[in-house]
Structures are given as C-alpha cells and as structure tokens.
Amino acid sequence: MKAFKISAAAGLFAVLAACGSNTEESSSAWDTIEEEGVLTVATSGTLYPTSFHEEETNDLTGFEVEVAKEAAERLDLEVEFSEMGFDGMLTSINNGQVDLAVNDIDVNPQREEDFLFTDPYKFSYGSMVVREDDLSGIETLDDLEGKRAGGAATTIYMQISEHYGAEGVTYENVTNDTYLRDVENGRTDTVLNDYYLQTLAVEALPEIDVTIHPDIFYHPNNQAMIMDQENTELRDNLNEALTEMHEDGTITELSEQFFGGQDVSEEPDVEFSDDETFTFE
C-alpha cells in the first residue's frame, strides 16, 4: 500500500511537471512576441478584399490585414506580414515561421483539432462564379458532377467542389482575374468561394463575362485568425483586442470600407441551397 502511494505521488508529480512544462512553452511564445514587439502574420496578398496590394502604392492592405494591424497595435506590437499561398500558411504556423495567419480561413472542427482560432470576426457563406450567358449549365450543387472547378488545392471550397463530383483545377497564389478569365474562356466552368469575396471580384472586373450564380448559396461559415495550439496566451490577448474592436465599431467600419458598405461581422440572413457547414478530413 505504501509503495502504491509513493508511485501514485510520483506519477502525479510527473503529470504536474508535464503540465507545467506545457504552460511554460505556451507562455514563452507570447513572452517572445511581447519582448520582440513583433507579430508575424502569414497572408496571401492576392485575395481581394481581405488581403491585397493597393494598385497605386503597392502597399499591402485589406479587411483582415487591417484587422490584424489594429489588433496588434492595441497589444503594443508591430506587424510583419509574410506573403504566401494558402497551402503554405498552416505549415508555416507549425514550423514556427509565423505566429498566425489571416486569409479568410474558415473555422472548422478539423482545424480546431490542430490549431487555435481567435473569436470569429467575419460571417459568410459560399457562392459560385459561372459564365454569364448559360450559368455554366449549373442549376443546383448536384450539377457540379463532371464540371471543372478552379481553386487552390486544399481550400474548403475545392473540397466542396470535389464532394459534388467536380474535377478540381488547382492554382498557386494567383489573382482573381486569372480565376474569372478561365471561367469565361471555358478552361474551367466555375469557382466556388466566399460570397462577399466573389461579389467584389466580379464587380471589380466587369469586362469579364461571368456572374455570381443567383440561386446557389451554401456552407454558412465564419473566419478568424489561426495559430499554433500552444499559443493560448496570444489567442486570449488577441480576443481581448477583437472584443474591444467589435464594441467600439472598428470592425464594422473596416468591413464597410472593404466590403462595399456591407457589415460582414454580423451573421447573414440568407436562404441556403444546402445549409450544411462542410468539414473534411
């Protein structure tokens, strides 16, 4: 009995020591950020209007870029952005190259198993770009069977396309005009993506004969900053800043600035063709 008690105590000490070690690792990540005064953020720089370069100045800006800048400023931090394609962002978080990523990244249960998210600051849903003259022969999501859908390889929207039987046509870190022109010229039939992003892209490129499908909306979702699971203190501090920004109207102002007067920080009132929130392994 005595030996059992000693063993249990030793085991308990080992567990507590391990927990203490994790806590130290978690807090040290924030301590390093705070000491250096810099928050490193991955983003694409090509996803209008959430992350893009101004035409005249070539400065990086966009809804989430400015949200990240403002949140960092409230934490007395500078921001250094590292531009890359979406497929490299999660890898860069895992290997410590960046502290977090902002790029219209969906919060979903699979990602939450491996990463931390801040509280969401954008609520949206999916739409699809199609050819204007015939809607690319698509009337429902089931009509994606056999169609060619453009997009980045590992995004949720490419996975939804393939779930409905589309053939994925993948791109690296390209701008919206490439996606839309390929739909227009028939290289692809459609691009599935975020409704707000697609609406603004189509409006910005009126010379390309594509449109948002008027009858197909799906995948209600929300977006947030994503970071390593160990960075709990960074997540908590960012959440405090984001709460302040919600309460004082800053996020609404940024949304209206970049999304044509629309407030994406409020959940939309939309009738969905499919109201399932898709998640994939």
RAMOFEN-V378233 format. One record per residue. RES is the residue in one letter. PSI is psi as a letter, one per 20 degrees, with the letter a starting at -180 (999 if undefined). NEAR is the number of other ideal C-beta (glycine too) atoms within 10 Angstrom. D_LAST is the distance of its C-alpha to the last C-alpha in Angstrom with 1 decimal. Layout:
((RES,PSI,NEAR,D_LAST) (RES,PSI,NEAR,D_LAST))
This chain:
((M,g,4,46.9) (K,g,6,47.7) (A,h,7,45.6) (F,g,8,42.6) (K,g,9,43.2) (I,g,9,43.3) (S,g,10,40.1) (A,g,10,38.3) (A,g,10,39.7) (A,g,10,38.6) (G,g,10,35.1) (L,g,10,35.0) (F,g,10,36.4) (A,g,10,33.7) (V,g,10,31.0) (L,h,10,32.8) (A,g,10,33.2) (A,g,10,29.5) (C,g,10,28.8) (G,h,10,31.6) (S,g,10,30.2) (N,h,12,26.8) (T,g,13,28.8) (E,g,10,30.9) (E,g,11,28.1) (S,g,18,26.5) (S,h,15,29.9) (S,h,13,30.9) (A,g,18,28.2) (W,g,19,29.8) (D,g,12,33.2) (T,g,11,32.7) (I,g,20,31.6) (E,g,16,34.6) (E,g,9,37.0) (E,h,12,36.2) (G,k,11,36.0) (V,p,15,33.1) (L,p,23,29.6) (T,p,19,27.6) (V,p,25,25.1) (A,p,26,22.8) (T,r,27,22.9) (S,h,25,23.3) (G,j,21,26.8) (T,j,19,26.2) (L,n,25,24.4) (Y,p,21,27.3) (P,k,21,28.2) (T,h,27,25.7) (S,o,26,26.5) (F,r,21,29.2) (H,p,17,32.7) (E,p,10,35.8) (E,g,7,37.8) (E,g,6,41.1) (T,i,8,40.3) (N,j,8,37.0) (D,q,10,36.0) (L,p,17,32.3) (T,a,19,31.8) (G,r,25,29.7) (F,g,29,28.5) (E,h,26,25.9) (V,g,26,28.1) (E,h,20,31.0) (V,g,27,29.1) (A,g,23,28.1) (K,g,19,31.8) (E,g,18,33.2) (A,g,26,31.1) (A,g,21,31.9) (E,h,13,35.6) (R,i,16,35.7) (L,j,16,34.6) (D,l,8,37.3) (L,q,20,34.9) (E,r,12,34.9) (V,p,17,31.8) (E,o,13,31.1) (F,p,19,28.5) (S,o,16,26.7) (E,p,16,25.8) (M,r,20,22.9) (G,q,18,20.2) (F,g,22,16.9) (D,h,14,15.1) (G,i,18,17.7) (M,g,24,17.5) (L,h,18,14.8) (T,g,12,16.4) (S,h,17,19.7) (I,g,23,18.9) (N,h,13,17.8) (N,j,9,20.9) (G,j,10,23.2) (Q,h,14,24.4) (V,r,23,23.8) (D,h,27,23.8) (L,r,27,21.4) (A,q,26,20.2) (V,p,28,21.1) (N,l,25,20.0) (D,l,23,19.0) (I,p,25,15.7) (D,q,24,13.9) (V,p,19,13.6) (N,r,16,10.5) (P,h,8,9.5) (Q,g,12,6.4) (R,h,16,9.0) (E,i,13,11.7) (E,h,8,10.8) (D,i,12,11.7) (F,r,20,14.1) (L,q,21,17.0) (F,q,21,17.8) (T,r,24,21.3) (D,q,15,22.4) (P,q,17,21.5) (Y,j,22,24.4) (K,p,25,23.2) (F,p,16,22.2) (S,a,23,21.5) (Y,r,19,19.9) (G,q,25,19.1) (S,a,25,21.9) (M,p,28,22.6) (V,p,28,25.4) (V,r,22,27.5) (R,q,20,30.9) (E,h,15,33.7) (D,h,10,36.0) (D,j,9,33.8) (L,k,18,30.4) (S,k,23,29.1) (G,k,12,29.7) (I,p,21,26.8) (E,h,10,27.7) (T,r,12,24.5) (L,h,23,20.7) (D,h,11,21.2) (D,i,18,23.6) (L,i,24,20.9) (E,o,11,21.0) (G,i,10,22.6) (K,r,19,22.9) (R,o,18,22.1) (A,p,26,19.9) (G,q,26,20.3) (G,r,25,18.1) (A,q,20,16.4) (A,g,13,13.9) (T,j,14,10.7) (T,q,21,11.7) (I,h,24,10.3) (Y,h,23,13.5) (M,h,23,13.1) (Q,h,17,9.9) (I,g,24,12.1) (S,g,27,14.9) (E,h,15,13.3) (H,h,13,12.1) (Y,j,17,15.9) (G,j,14,17.1) (A,q,25,18.1) (E,p,14,18.6) (G,p,16,17.1) (V,o,18,19.9) (T,q,13,18.7) (Y,q,17,21.0) (E,b,13,21.4) (N,m,15,22.9) (V,r,14,25.2) (T,r,17,27.1) (N,h,22,27.0) (D,h,14,30.1) (T,g,13,28.4) (Y,g,25,25.6) (L,h,23,28.3) (R,h,16,30.9) (D,h,20,28.6) (V,g,25,28.0) (E,g,18,31.8) (N,j,11,32.8) (G,j,10,30.5) (R,h,12,28.3) (T,r,25,25.4) (D,h,27,25.6) (T,r,28,23.5) (V,p,25,21.4) (L,p,27,18.9) (N,a,27,18.8) (D,p,25,20.2) (Y,g,20,23.4) (Y,g,24,25.6) (L,g,20,24.7) (Q,h,24,25.4) (T,g,16,28.5) (L,h,19,30.0) (A,g,24,29.2) (V,g,18,30.9) (E,h,10,33.8) (A,i,13,34.2) (L,m,17,34.5) (P,i,8,36.8) (E,i,8,38.1) (I,p,21,34.9) (D,m,13,35.0) (V,r,24,31.6) (T,r,17,30.8) (I,p,17,28.2) (H,p,21,27.7) (P,i,9,29.8) (D,i,10,28.2) (I,o,22,24.4) (F,q,21,22.6) (Y,r,23,19.2) (H,m,24,16.2) (P,p,18,18.3) (N,r,19,16.9) (N,q,19,18.3) (Q,q,23,18.4) (A,r,23,19.5) (M,q,27,20.2) (I,q,24,17.5) (M,r,22,18.7) (D,q,21,18.4) (Q,h,14,18.0) (E,i,17,21.6) (N,l,22,23.2) (T,h,17,23.9) (E,h,17,27.5) (L,g,24,26.5) (R,g,24,24.1) (D,g,12,26.9) (N,h,19,29.6) (L,h,27,27.6) (N,h,16,27.1) (E,g,14,30.9) (A,g,19,31.6) (L,h,23,29.2) (T,g,13,30.9) (E,g,14,34.2) (M,h,20,33.2) (H,g,14,32.1) (E,h,9,35.4) (D,j,10,37.7) (G,j,11,36.2) (T,g,19,35.0) (I,h,24,31.5) (T,g,15,33.0) (E,g,15,35.5) (L,h,23,33.0) (S,g,22,30.9) (E,h,16,34.1) (Q,g,13,35.1) (F,i,23,32.1) (F,k,20,30.9) (G,k,12,34.3) (G,i,8,35.5) (Q,q,15,32.3) (D,n,15,31.0) (V,i,25,27.2) (S,i,24,27.4) (E,q,11,28.1) (E,p,12,25.8) (P,q,15,26.7) (D,n,5,28.5) (V,q,14,27.1) (E,p,7,26.9) (F,q,14,23.5) (S,h,15,23.0) (D,o,17,19.7) (D,j,12,19.3) (E,p,10,15.7) (T,o,17,13.6) (F,p,17,10.4) (T,q,14,7.0) (F,q,12,3.8) (E,999,4,0.0))
